[in-house]
Amino acid sequence: MIEDKNTSRTPISELGEFGLINHLTKNFKITQKTTDLGIGDDAAVMDFKGKKCVLSTDLLLEGVHFDLAYVPLKHLGYKAVIVNLSDIYAMNAIATQVTVSIAISNRFPLEALEELYAGIETAAKLYNIDVVGGDTTSSTTGLIISVTAVGYANKEDLVYRSGAADNDLLVVTGDLGAAYMGLQVLEREKQVFEVNPNSQPDLDRYTYLIERQLKPEARKDIPELLKALDVKPTSMIDISDGLSSEVIHLCKQSKVGVNLYEEKIPLDPAVISICEEFKINSTTAALNGGEDYELLFTIKQEDYPKIKANPNLTVIGHMTDEKSGIGLVTRANEKIELKAQGWNPIKK
């Protein structure tokens, strides 16, 4: 995990808005050929030379999307970038730039924001993207972070949610449910701490789950892998709100049905173990948990031999005609209607 160290406190008011921006962004370097001008003017300038530009924005609010009781600021900065890059990769595109805007209350000293931006800088370096702008303002409701990600692709390479067809195979990357169960562990330990502030939690056996929650990774490797395998997905989406919600999005956008097989859903052994500990059904965690940031996509049947031996990819179902419905085939071979019970930011 990324360490979070905060020892001194410098009031942000000492720097002013532009001084703060200059201080926080002084270490950002331009690495992308598509970046003509980054931070320092009224707008960034990018040149994609005839490529299709893709853009995605996410807003993260304290108390809604994250809890600073157990989320280190450096992890938060990293994650804020990653969740946006995931959307770019879900278009089968290459991510190249981000802008970062924050609203902060006076309870945050300069050193806290340095931690936040250190996480942003780490993500930018690891994913080879440029931070090219943003905004800062004050907040009376806690910390707010807005990140916009920019990327590009050739027209023929772009993949949308709407291209799946009857008999296409449904494929997922990685494993599911770990981020949600990591959140359950963190919430439990927060409650224990509130009762007994002197308690020292032993989280070693939950490391994988907690890292999936606090420090997720976007699947930059998958568009590159699929291109190397000569496979173009017919539709694609990232798994941010839970597998069930994303499968339904693909079906509705593509006007198809699906048979999703419960026994095929990839689960890490740590997820199965912690689900038993919390008495949570592991399938429920995978379907409804969210924040996995894996990619869910469909491919033509004839492309199956190209992916079948790849450990990063799991076929979990197949698309059907729209009238057949959106169904989960249980381990008992019973088909039930799949419902979107994942993360809903609007629902109370």
C-alpha positions as CSV (number, residue, x, y, z in Angstrom):
1,M,0.0,0.0,0.0
2,I,1.0,3.7,-0.3
3,E,2.0,5.1,3.0
4,D,0.4,8.3,4.3
5,K,2.5,10.5,6.5
6,N,1.3,13.9,7.8
7,T,3.4,15.5,10.5
8,S,3.0,19.3,10.2
9,R,0.2,21.7,9.3
10,T,0.5,24.7,7.0
11,P,-2.7,26.8,6.5
12,I,-3.6,26.9,2.8
13,S,-4.5,30.6,3.1
14,E,-0.8,31.3,3.3
15,L,-0.4,30.4,-0.4
16,G,-3.5,31.7,-2.1
17,E,-5.2,29.9,-5.0
18,F,-2.5,30.2,-7.6
19,G,0.3,29.7,-5.2
20,L,-1.5,26.5,-4.1
21,I,-1.9,25.3,-7.6
22,N,1.8,26.0,-8.4
23,H,2.9,24.2,-5.2
24,L,0.8,21.1,-5.8
25,T,1.6,20.7,-9.5
26,K,5.3,21.6,-9.6
27,N,6.3,18.0,-9.9
28,F,4.0,17.1,-12.8
29,K,6.0,16.4,-16.0
30,I,4.7,16.3,-19.6
31,T,5.3,12.9,-21.2
32,Q,2.6,12.6,-23.8
33,K,3.2,13.6,-27.4
34,T,-0.5,14.7,-27.7
35,T,0.0,17.3,-24.9
36,D,0.9,20.6,-26.5
37,L,0.4,22.7,-23.4
38,G,-0.4,21.6,-19.8
39,I,-0.9,23.6,-16.6
40,G,-0.3,27.3,-16.6
41,D,-2.7,28.9,-19.1
42,D,-6.5,29.4,-19.4
43,A,-6.8,26.0,-21.1
44,A,-4.7,22.9,-21.9
45,V,-3.9,22.2,-25.5
46,M,-3.9,18.7,-27.0
47,D,-3.4,17.5,-30.5
48,F,-4.6,14.0,-31.4
49,K,-3.8,14.2,-35.2
50,G,-7.1,12.9,-36.6
51,K,-7.8,10.4,-33.8
52,K,-11.1,10.2,-32.0
53,C,-10.9,11.9,-28.6
54,V,-12.7,10.2,-25.6
55,L,-13.4,12.0,-22.3
56,S,-14.9,10.9,-19.0
57,T,-15.5,12.7,-15.7
58,D,-16.1,11.4,-12.1
59,L,-17.0,13.3,-9.0
60,L,-16.0,12.0,-5.5
61,L,-17.6,13.4,-2.4
62,E,-16.5,12.9,1.2
63,G,-19.1,11.0,3.1
64,V,-20.6,9.6,-0.1
65,H,-17.8,8.0,-2.0
66,F,-15.1,7.8,0.6
67,D,-14.5,8.0,4.4
68,L,-11.3,9.6,5.5
69,A,-11.6,7.7,8.8
70,Y,-9.9,4.8,6.9
71,V,-9.0,6.1,3.5
72,P,-5.4,7.7,3.4
73,L,-5.3,10.8,1.3
74,K,-2.5,9.5,-0.9
75,H,-4.6,6.4,-1.7
76,L,-7.6,8.7,-2.4
77,G,-5.6,10.8,-4.9
78,Y,-4.5,7.6,-6.6
79,K,-7.9,6.1,-6.8
80,A,-9.6,9.3,-8.0
81,V,-7.4,9.1,-11.1
82,I,-7.7,5.3,-11.6
83,V,-11.5,5.3,-11.6
84,N,-11.5,7.8,-14.5
85,L,-8.8,6.0,-16.5
86,S,-10.9,2.8,-16.3
87,D,-13.7,4.5,-18.2
88,I,-11.2,5.3,-21.0
89,Y,-9.9,1.8,-21.2
90,A,-13.5,0.6,-21.3
91,M,-13.9,2.4,-24.7
92,N,-10.9,0.3,-25.9
93,A,-8.9,3.6,-26.0
94,I,-5.6,5.0,-24.8
95,A,-5.7,7.3,-21.8
96,T,-3.3,10.3,-22.1
97,Q,-4.4,13.2,-19.9
98,V,-6.4,14.1,-16.8
99,T,-7.5,17.3,-15.1
100,V,-8.1,17.4,-11.3
101,S,-10.4,19.8,-9.5
102,I,-10.8,19.9,-5.7
103,A,-13.0,21.7,-3.2
104,I,-11.6,21.8,0.4
105,S,-12.5,23.0,3.8
106,N,-10.2,24.9,6.2
107,R,-9.7,21.7,8.2
108,F,-7.2,20.5,5.6
109,P,-3.7,21.9,5.9
110,L,-1.3,22.1,3.0
111,E,0.4,18.9,4.1
112,A,-2.8,17.0,3.6
113,L,-3.2,18.2,0.1
114,E,0.4,17.3,-0.6
115,E,-0.5,13.7,0.3
116,L,-3.5,13.8,-2.0
117,Y,-1.5,15.1,-4.9
118,A,1.3,12.6,-4.2
119,G,-1.2,9.9,-4.9
120,I,-2.3,11.7,-8.1
121,E,1.3,12.0,-9.2
122,T,2.0,8.3,-8.5
123,A,-1.0,7.3,-10.7
124,A,0.1,9.7,-13.5
125,K,3.6,8.1,-13.5
126,L,2.4,4.5,-13.4
127,Y,-0.2,4.9,-16.1
128,N,1.9,7.4,-18.2
129,I,-0.7,10.2,-18.3
130,D,-0.2,14.0,-18.1
131,V,-2.0,16.1,-15.5
132,V,-2.9,19.2,-17.6
133,G,-5.1,21.3,-15.4
134,G,-8.0,21.6,-13.0
135,D,-9.4,24.0,-10.4
136,T,-9.4,24.6,-6.6
137,T,-12.1,26.2,-4.5
138,S,-13.4,26.1,-0.9
139,S,-16.0,23.7,0.5
140,T,-18.3,23.8,3.5
141,T,-19.2,20.1,3.2
142,G,-15.8,18.3,3.3
143,L,-13.5,17.3,0.5
144,I,-14.7,17.0,-3.1
145,I,-12.6,15.7,-6.0
146,S,-13.5,15.9,-9.7
147,V,-11.3,14.2,-12.3
148,T,-11.7,14.3,-16.0
149,A,-9.8,11.8,-18.1
150,V,-8.9,12.3,-21.8
151,G,-7.8,9.7,-24.3
152,Y,-7.9,8.8,-27.9
153,A,-8.4,5.9,-30.3
154,N,-8.7,5.1,-34.0
155,K,-12.3,5.2,-35.1
156,E,-12.3,1.5,-36.0
157,D,-10.9,0.6,-32.6
158,L,-13.5,2.2,-30.4
159,V,-15.9,-0.1,-28.5
160,Y,-19.3,1.0,-27.2
161,R,-21.9,-0.6,-24.9
162,S,-24.3,-1.0,-27.7
163,G,-22.6,-3.6,-30.0
164,A,-23.3,-7.0,-28.4
165,A,-25.3,-9.5,-30.5
166,D,-27.2,-12.7,-29.9
167,N,-24.7,-15.6,-29.2
168,D,-21.8,-13.3,-28.4
169,L,-19.7,-14.6,-25.4
170,L,-19.7,-12.5,-22.2
171,V,-16.2,-12.1,-20.8
172,V,-14.8,-10.5,-17.6
173,T,-11.2,-9.7,-16.6
174,G,-9.7,-10.5,-13.2
175,D,-11.8,-11.5,-10.2
176,L,-14.8,-9.8,-8.6
177,G,-16.1,-8.9,-5.2
178,A,-12.8,-8.2,-3.4
179,A,-13.2,-4.4,-3.3
180,Y,-16.6,-4.7,-1.7
181,M,-15.4,-7.1,0.9
182,G,-12.4,-4.9,1.6
183,L,-14.9,-2.1,2.3
184,Q,-16.8,-4.4,4.8
185,V,-13.5,-5.1,6.7
186,L,-12.7,-1.4,6.9
187,E,-16.2,-0.4,8.0
188,R,-16.1,-3.1,10.7
189,E,-12.7,-2.0,12.0
190,K,-14.0,1.6,12.1
191,Q,-16.8,0.6,14.3
192,V,-14.5,-1.3,16.6
193,F,-12.2,1.7,16.8
194,E,-15.1,4.0,17.7
195,V,-16.0,1.7,20.6
196,N,-12.3,1.2,21.7
197,P,-9.8,3.7,20.3
198,N,-7.0,1.8,21.8
199,S,-7.6,-1.3,19.7
200,Q,-5.0,-2.3,17.1
201,P,-6.5,-4.2,14.2
202,D,-4.7,-7.1,12.6
203,L,-5.4,-6.7,8.9
204,D,-2.6,-8.8,7.4
205,R,-4.9,-11.6,6.2
206,Y,-7.2,-9.0,4.5
207,T,-4.4,-7.3,2.5
208,Y,-5.6,-8.2,-0.9
209,L,-9.2,-7.2,-0.2
210,I,-8.2,-3.8,1.4
211,E,-5.9,-3.0,-1.5
212,R,-8.6,-3.7,-4.0
213,Q,-10.7,-1.1,-2.1
214,L,-8.2,1.5,-1.3
215,K,-5.8,1.2,-4.3
216,P,-7.6,-0.3,-7.3
217,E,-5.9,-0.7,-10.6
218,A,-7.4,0.2,-14.0
219,R,-7.0,-2.5,-16.7
220,K,-4.8,-0.6,-19.1
221,D,-3.3,-3.9,-20.1
222,I,-6.6,-5.3,-21.6
223,P,-7.0,-3.2,-24.7
224,E,-3.3,-3.9,-25.5
225,L,-3.8,-7.6,-24.8
226,L,-6.9,-7.9,-27.0
227,K,-5.1,-6.1,-29.8
228,A,-2.2,-8.5,-29.6
229,L,-4.7,-11.4,-29.7
230,D,-6.5,-9.9,-32.7
231,V,-9.8,-9.7,-30.8
232,K,-12.0,-6.7,-31.0
233,P,-14.9,-6.7,-28.4
234,T,-18.4,-6.2,-29.7
235,S,-19.3,-4.2,-26.6
236,M,-17.5,-3.2,-23.4
237,I,-18.0,-1.5,-20.0
238,D,-16.0,-1.2,-16.8
239,I,-17.3,-2.7,-13.5
240,S,-17.7,0.2,-11.2
241,D,-21.2,-0.2,-9.9
242,G,-21.4,-4.0,-9.6
243,L,-21.5,-6.9,-12.2
244,S,-25.3,-7.1,-12.3
245,S,-25.7,-3.4,-13.1
246,E,-23.0,-3.5,-15.8
247,V,-24.4,-6.6,-17.5
248,I,-27.9,-5.0,-17.6
249,H,-26.3,-1.8,-19.1
250,L,-24.8,-3.9,-21.9
251,C,-28.0,-5.8,-22.5
252,K,-30.2,-2.7,-22.6
253,Q,-27.8,-0.7,-24.8
254,S,-27.4,-3.6,-27.2
255,K,-31.0,-4.8,-27.1
256,V,-30.1,-8.4,-26.2
257,G,-30.6,-10.8,-23.3
258,V,-28.1,-12.8,-21.4
259,N,-27.4,-16.1,-19.6
260,L,-24.9,-15.3,-16.9
261,Y,-23.6,-18.4,-15.2
262,E,-23.1,-18.1,-11.4
263,E,-20.5,-21.0,-11.3
264,K,-18.4,-19.1,-13.9
265,I,-18.0,-15.8,-11.9
266,P,-14.3,-15.5,-11.0
267,L,-13.7,-15.2,-7.2
268,D,-10.4,-14.9,-5.4
269,P,-10.1,-17.5,-2.5
270,A,-9.8,-14.5,-0.1
271,V,-13.2,-13.3,-1.1
272,I,-14.8,-16.7,-0.5
273,S,-13.2,-16.9,2.9
274,I,-14.2,-13.4,4.0
275,C,-17.7,-13.9,2.8
276,E,-18.0,-16.9,5.0
277,E,-16.7,-14.8,7.9
278,F,-19.2,-12.0,7.3
279,K,-22.0,-14.5,6.3
280,I,-22.4,-12.8,3.0
281,N,-23.1,-14.8,-0.2
282,S,-20.0,-14.6,-2.4
283,T,-22.2,-14.3,-5.6
284,T,-24.0,-11.4,-4.0
285,A,-20.7,-9.7,-3.3
286,A,-19.6,-10.2,-6.9
287,L,-22.9,-9.1,-8.5
288,N,-23.7,-6.1,-6.4
289,G,-20.5,-5.0,-4.7
290,G,-18.9,-2.8,-7.3
291,E,-15.5,-0.9,-7.4
292,D,-13.7,-3.8,-9.0
293,Y,-12.7,-1.7,-12.0
294,E,-12.4,-4.8,-14.1
295,L,-13.6,-4.8,-17.7
296,L,-16.7,-6.6,-18.9
297,F,-17.1,-7.2,-22.6
298,T,-18.5,-9.4,-25.3
299,I,-16.8,-11.1,-28.2
300,K,-17.9,-13.1,-31.2
301,Q,-18.0,-16.9,-30.8
302,E,-15.3,-17.4,-33.4
303,D,-12.9,-15.4,-31.3
304,Y,-13.1,-17.8,-28.3
305,P,-10.1,-19.9,-29.3
306,K,-7.9,-16.8,-29.2
307,I,-8.8,-16.0,-25.5
308,K,-9.6,-19.4,-24.0
309,A,-6.1,-20.0,-22.5
310,N,-5.6,-16.5,-21.2
311,P,-5.6,-16.4,-17.3
312,N,-6.7,-12.7,-17.4
313,L,-10.0,-13.5,-19.1
314,T,-13.0,-15.6,-18.0
315,V,-16.1,-16.4,-20.1
316,I,-19.1,-16.0,-17.7
317,G,-22.0,-16.3,-20.1
318,H,-23.5,-15.6,-23.5
319,M,-25.8,-13.1,-25.0
320,T,-29.3,-14.2,-26.1
321,D,-32.1,-12.6,-28.0
322,E,-33.8,-9.8,-26.2
323,K,-37.0,-11.7,-25.5
324,S,-35.1,-14.4,-23.5
325,G,-34.5,-11.9,-20.8
326,I,-31.5,-10.9,-18.6
327,G,-30.9,-14.0,-16.5
328,L,-28.6,-15.5,-13.9
329,V,-28.2,-19.2,-14.2
330,T,-27.6,-20.5,-10.7
331,R,-25.4,-23.4,-9.6
332,A,-28.7,-25.4,-9.4
333,N,-29.2,-24.7,-13.1
334,E,-32.2,-22.5,-12.4
335,K,-32.5,-19.2,-14.4
336,I,-33.6,-16.2,-12.4
337,E,-34.0,-12.6,-13.4
338,L,-30.9,-10.5,-12.9
339,K,-31.6,-7.3,-11.0
340,A,-29.4,-4.2,-10.7
341,Q,-28.7,-4.0,-7.0
342,G,-25.2,-2.5,-7.2
343,W,-24.0,1.0,-6.2
344,N,-26.6,3.8,-6.9
345,P,-25.2,7.3,-6.2
346,I,-28.6,8.9,-6.3
347,K,-30.4,6.5,-4.0
348,K,-30.4,7.4,-0.3
